[in-house]
Amino acid sequence: MEANPVDNPISGQILDITLYAADLYAKINTTPEIWLCTLVSPAHVRLYEQRGFSPHYDRFDECAHLLKRLK
């Protein structure tokens, strides 16, 4: 969806739309936080940190999951 078709009107916005949907779903279900698990790479940690998520590390100093507390 990000790149195909080339003239896709929401190209480059998929992550923001997905995070908005996750936030809305969490609020509807009255959960205080969103967890993202099974990260693909360290680059994803930085990407989600820019969007308000906090990394939580395991005993091996690897990011176990990302957490965002909702207001």
N, C-alpha and C positions, 0 to 999 in steps of 0.2 A: 504494500500500500504506500510506502514511503516514496518509491521511485517510479512505479508503473501505474497508470500510464504517465508519460512525461508531463502532461499538462494537468495532472491531478490537482484539484483546487485545495486539497488539504495536505499536499506534500510538505514534509518537514514539520508537521504538527501532530503526528500520530502519538508520540510520547506524551505530549501535553494533554491531548484528548483522553488517552488511556488513564493518566494520573487523575484527571478531573473526574472521570467515571468511577475510579477506585475511591476517591475522596467522597463522592456523593453516595456511593454504595455503603461505605463505612458509616457515614452520618445517618443514613436511613436505618441502618441496623444498630445505631447508637454504640458503636465501638469507639474507644478512645484513641486508637492508633492503627496504622497500616504497617504491615511487615512485608518486606520483599526478601524472598529466600532464593537459594540456588542461583547465585550470581555467576555470570558467564566469564567476566574478566575484571581486573582492577579498574579498567577504564569505565566500566559501568558504575563502580562505586563513586568515582568523581562526578559522573553525570548526574546521579541521583542526589549526591550531596548538594549540588547546585540547585536542586529543586526541593530542598528542605529536609531530606532524609539524613539520619545519623547512622554511621556504620557501627556495628557491634562485632567485636573480634573474639575469636575462640582462643584456646590455650596455645595454638600454634601461630598466633598473630596473623591469622587470615580472617578476612571479613566473613562472618557466619551469616549475617543478615543485615538488612537496613531497616530502620524504624523511623516513622514519622508520627509524631503525636498531633492529634487534631485539636483544634480550638473549640 
